[in-house]
């Protein structure tokens, strides 16, 4: 089964939707225009139910097949939010909102799932119920968690979840996936180092917080290098260093560090948190200072169910002819993980071609990928719930 002919016909229309979303990006939960247009279109398509305001600004559409002897319910998810980045693509449909752009392709994800919803509402060639899910706040706001907590799974009886993300560097229309841990748990930490400030010419009268902070930054790397099994994946990165003084000749009283810890295993995740707390507090104590650690657990590991991965890959193989099953897991985070923690499912990557990487100001979703992506969404429903 190659790309469905209907999506080749719909490509200009879906592309127009995508570019409209691209011109009008919105952040986190403030996706009111986007969610409103999504809900309006789902109603126009003839969805059996359209519900707004799930997880604050999420939208859920229900499409029932010609029959329902299977009693199966499949959830398909796309994210809607943009990023606080100033666009540098130069396209004629560039963002009209200064400092905000669709730098991760969520405009494409939303448009592709809308295309699939239109097709499924037209054909209904399946036995069961398809639930299309348009989620806010993937970019750090845990919108997936908010929708789950708002009753997404129980209210619609979803039994399996499937999601998709574009991937620069993979040929357009090709797919990549793997079973098991696919994307990392993404945690954040804040370390506040307090000492005794004073004149830079008299360090002996001070407890030097900048030196202490520097020692902590270096020592944190030993958590991964010497506490984590070398065959496991883990990253600790300190990304922000700030002080309560900007003077050249003042040893500050307080230094603050901000960073992230990434892992692909729940046990390793716990080791990272314990290691960061232990190293920061004890290095500071050795220097005569005090370190307070605020550790925040973010998105959990995104884990693809083995059987669901096989089903997702087989559908992708029918569309693209081949699927990269050898891809390595990524240390980026993804809040589709909250849905996969509730029900089995799979998350697949769709090639975006030779484009800038996501989260880059020159990134742009490749509209040529739309037919393959919409076909995959629709065919997952028709394959998992074949017409009776």
N, C-alpha and C positions, 0 to 999 in steps of 0.2 A: 504494500500500500504506500505509494508515494504521497507527496503533499496533496491534500484533498483539493479537487478542482474548485470547490466553493471558496476556498481561501485565496486562491489565485484571483478569482473574480472580485473578492472583497478587499484585495490588497490596497487599492487606492483609497477606499473608505476607511479602512483600519489605519492606514498611514496618516490620513487627515486627523483622525482622533488622536493618534500618538503625538503629532506635531502641535495640536492644540494643547494637550497636556504639557508638552515641553515648553511652550510659550508662557504657560501660566503655572509655574511650579509653586508648591506649598510645602511647608515644613511640618514634620512630626504629626501632631494631632490636628493641626490647623488646616486640614485638607478639605475645607468646606466646599469650595468650588468643584474640586475634583470629585469628591464623593457625591455631590449633588448631580453632576453630569452622569456619573456611573449609574446612580439609581434611576435617573430619568431614562437612560438608554435601556437598562434592563427591563423597565416597564414597557417601553416601546417594542422591545423584542418579544414580549408576551410571556415573560417569566411568570410562574404560578404564584410566587411570593417575592416581594422585595422589602427588605427590612433595613432601615438606616439606624445609625447610632449605636451599633454594637462595638464595644471597646471604644466608646466615646464617639468616634467618627467613622467606624468601619461600616461596610455595606455587605449584605448577604442576599444572594438571589437563589431561588429554588426553581429547578426545572425538572419536571416529572417525565419519565419516559412513557412510551406507548403502553407499556405494561409495568407491573410492579410485583411479579411473582417472586423475584429474588429477594425483595425487601432490603436490598443493599443500598447504602448511601455513600457516595464518593464526594469528598471535598477537594476543590481546586482553588489554590490561593495565589493571589498577586498582591504586591505592595504598591502603595500610591505616593509615598512622600518623596521629597527632593532633599537636597543638601545645601548648607549655607556656604556656597562657593560662587565666585564671580565667573560667569561663563566666558570662554574664549574660543568658541567654535567658529564664529563668523557666519553661521547659517542664517538664512533669512527668517527662520522661525525661532530664533534665539530667545532666551528668557526675557520677559518684559519686567521682571521683578529684580531690581538691583541686588546683587549679593546672594541670589538664590538660583539654583539650576538643577535640572535632572542630570546629575553627574554619575548616576549608578544604573540608569536604564529602567527605573520603575515606571516611567511613562510608557515604555515598550511593553513591560510586563502587563500593565493594566490594559493596554490596547489589545494585546494578544488574547488575554482572557475574555475581554468583551467580545472579540471576534468569535471565540469558541462558544460563548454563551449565545450569541445570535444564531450560530449554526445549530447548536443543540436544541434551541427553542423552535427552530424551523423544522428540524428533522425528527427529533425525539426517537431516534432509532436505537433505543436501549431499554433495558428492563430494570428499572430501579429509579433512583433519584440522584440528580447531580446538584451539588451545592457550590455555587461560585462565591468566593470570599475575597473581598477587596479590603486590604488591611492598611491602616495608618501607621505611622511612627515606627517603621523598621529601623531607621537610622538613629539608633540609640534610645528610642523611647519605649521599647518593648511593647509595641502595639499588638504583637501576636499574643503575648501574655494577657494583655487587657481584654482581647476578644475571647480568649479561653475562659478567663475569670468571669466574663459577662454571659457565660452559658452557651458559647458557640457549639461545643460538642454535644451536650445533652439536649439543647433545644431543638437541634436539627438531626440528632441521632447519627452523626457522622461516624463512619466505621473505618475509613482510610483517608489519608491526606496526601495530596501531591502538589509540589511547587516547582518553580523554575526560576533560573537566573541566567542572564546573558553572561558570556565570558569572552572578553577581548583576547585575541591570540589563537582562538579556536576557529577553524574555517566557518564561514557563514552557513548556518543551517545544519551544522554537525552537532552531535551531542556527546557529553562526557558525564560519567557517573561512576560511583563505587559503592559497595555495601559497607555498612558499619559507620564509624565516625568519619564524617565528611568535612565538617567545619567545627571550629574550636569553641570551647567555653571562653567567654570574654569578660574578665573581671577587671576592676579598677581599684587602685589604692592611692591614698593620700597619706604622706608621712610628714608630720610636723616636728621639726627639730628645734628645741629650745635650749639656749645656753646663756652666756653672759656677754652682752654686747659691750663695745668700747672702742677706743681709738686703735686704728690699725697699726700704729707705731708702738703700741704697748700690748702685744698679744698675751704676755704673761699675766696681765690683769684681767684677761677675758677667758671665756670658754668658747672657742671658735666654732660657730655653727656651720660656717661654710666648709671648713676642713672636715668636720664631722659628717656633713651631708655628702661630701665627696667620697669619704671612706665607705659610707653606706651604699652609695651608688655602685662602687666597685665590688664591694662584698656581696651585694645582691646577686651578682652573676654566678657566685659560687653555689647558690641554691640549685640552679639548673645544672651547673657543671659537676657538682659533687654530691648533691642530694637526690637527684632524679635519675632513675635507670636510663642509661645511655640509649636504650632501644625505645624509650618513650619520647613523646614530643612535648616540649614546653618552651615558653618564651617569657622572660621578664624584661620589660623596657621601661626605663625612667624617661619620661618625655617632657617634663616641665620642672624647672628649678626657679624658685622666686624667693626673694628676701624682703625684709621689712625696711631695707635701706637701699638707696641707689647711689650713695656717695662712694667715691674712690678710697676714702680713708676711714671708713667705719666698718668694724666687724659687727654684723647684724645680730640682733637678739634672737631672731627667729628665721629659719629657712624652711620652705615648704617644697616637697617633692610630690609630683603626680606621675602616675604610670599605669601600665596595664600588665596583666598576667594572663597568658593563654595556655590552654591545655586541651588534650583530646580524650582524657580519661578522668573519671570522677575521683579516683584515688590520688592521681597526680595533682588535680586541682586543690585537694586538701593539703597536700604537701607544699604547694606553692604558697598558699595562704599562711600556713604555719611557719614556713621558712622566712617569708618576708617579715612577719612579726618578730620572730626570734632574732634575725640578723639586725634589723633596724634598732630594736630596743637595746640589744647587748652591745653593738658597736657604739651607739650613743653613750651608753653607760661607761664604756671603757674610756671614752674621751671626756667624761665628766659632764656630759649633756643628757638631755632627756628626749626620747623620740616617742611620739604617739602615732599609732597606725590605725587608720580608718580603712577597712577593706570591704569593698562592695562587690558581691557576686552578681554578675550581669547575665547575659544570655548563656544557657547551658549548651553542652555539646550537641551539635546537629547529627543525629544518628539515623542512617537509612536502614530500614528493615530489609533483611536479606531477600525475602520473597518479593516484597514490593519493588525492590531494586531490579530484580529479574523482569518483573512485569513492565516497569518503566523503560528499561533498556530494550526490551523486545519491541515495544511500540516505537521507540526512537529508531530502532534498527529498520523497521518497516518504512519509516519516513525517509531516513537519511542513507540507508544501505549499510552503515557501519556505526558503531558506538565505541568511544574510547572508555574501556573499563579499567584502564591501568592508571588513571589519574591519581595523583597524590592528594591526601587531605590538605585542606587550607587552614591557616591559623587565624583567618578572619572569622568574625562571629555572625550569626544569623538567627533572628528570632522566630523563624519557622520551626525552630527546635522546640518551642513550647507546644506547638500542635503535634509534633512527632512524639513528644513525651506522653501525650494523651492517647494517641491511636497510631498504629503502624502506617508507614507511608514512605515516600522517597522524594528527594530533592535532586533535580537534574540541572546540568549546565547546557546552555545553548550557545553555539558559536556566534560571536559578533564580528569576526573577521579581524583585519589588521587596523584596529582602532586604538585610540589612546586608552589607557587603563581606566577602570572605574575610579571615581573620586578624583579625577584629574579635570582641570577646567577646560581641556580640549576634547574631553570624551563626548561621544554622541552615539545613541543607540542606532544600529543599522537596520533600516526598515526592510531590507531584503530578507531578514531573518523571520519576519512576521508569519509567512505561510507555514513554515516548519513549526514554529512555536504554537500557533493556534491549532494546527493539526494534531500536535502532541497532546495538548489539553483535551481536545475533543475525543481523540482516539483512546485516551486513557479511560474515559467514561464508556465508550462503546466496547472496549476490550474487556474491562472489568465487569461490565453489566451487559453482556450481549443480548440482543433482542430475542425475546422468547419465540 
